[in-house]
Amino acid sequence: MKKIIISIVSLALASMASAQLKDLTTNTDKFQIVGAGLRVGGGSFMQKGDDLTASLGLNGAVDGVYGFYFPRSDKSKPYIGIRSGLSIAYGQNKVTASEVCQEYKLEANDNGRKLNITYKTGATNVEETNSQIAVEVPIMASAIYKCFWANLGARVGIPVISNYKQTFEKANVTAQVSDGVNFDMPIENSLALGKVDGTSFNDKLEGASFNVSLAFEGGYAMEVAGNWLMLGAYFNYGLVNNFEGGKINHIDCDPTTIPANVTVNSVTKSCADKMSEMSFGIKASYNWQLGGGKSSAKSSKSSKSSKSSGGKSAKKGAKIRF
């Protein structure tokens, strides 16, 4: 994936270098743009916890674009405006742990006798892939100068689908049972403990329900069919989310049934202390301009048209006699 991203970035930079630099905003009036675009790159949910290692995965989005640009006092100054829109974003990454060990206590009742059970659960070579589809709304300050553009602000995301797929090599469950008075005994490989069936598990991931990222993007704009094709790069870094980890056990046992009901949960949800999104890559958007600040090609055509019509009027006027 890294080779593909590097190839795409190199191609985009080569296209920018070979293209003729041209001022796309020759007027000073306010104007708006609407457009659609794509983002493709890498990213991570940056899970942090004991013995957890988060790696990069695929990231991308389909963007709906809206921008409003204020009038400028002089053509030599950049246009300043506000960018927003609506995006459907996809992100994934992988988190691994060489070993996950947890201990927790439960109480059980044996014919009126209260039992204290201390469970110890573990799994080795845990590997989990997290994926997410989210709705995003950017709120960004924007600047356009000649054929260059840049946006800086915040991107608010609301996940709508979050899943995980987990595999591991080996899992074990042991228990220490005591009534606090007469006995204290260990239990291993008993029906009362249950067992982990399988080594692969898929389910919904209870991650963050919202997140806010610092967002930066910038690049080069060129004229295509009288409108703007904007090419560039983007970088988002998570600042705020409401993820709460460590609230559940990675491997959970319910001793009220025999054999005990054993549940394997997301290692991200059970072991990560924090989770924050980060993404980067390249982007492209095609934008239709509304209002002033027309592109140089359109202005040039208008200028030629005015000169042509003015010449015809002068010739016709020369024939008039007073």
Secondary structure, DSSP 4 states (H G I P E B T S, - for coil): -HHHHHHHHHHHHHHHHHSPP--S----S-EEEEEEEEEEEEEE---B-TT-EEE-EEEEEEEEEEEEE---S-TTSPEEEEEEEEEEEEEEEEEEEEEEEEEEEEEEEETTEEEEEEEEEEEEEEEEEEEEEEEEEEEEEEEEETTEEEEEEEEEEEEEEEEEEEE-SEEEEEEEEE-SSS-EEEEES-GGG-----SEEEEE----S-EEEEEEEEEEEEEETTEEEEEEEEEEEEEEE----SSS-SEEEETTSSSPEEEE--HHHHH-SB---EEEEEEEEEEEEEESS--HHHHHHHHHHHHHHHHHHHHHHHT---
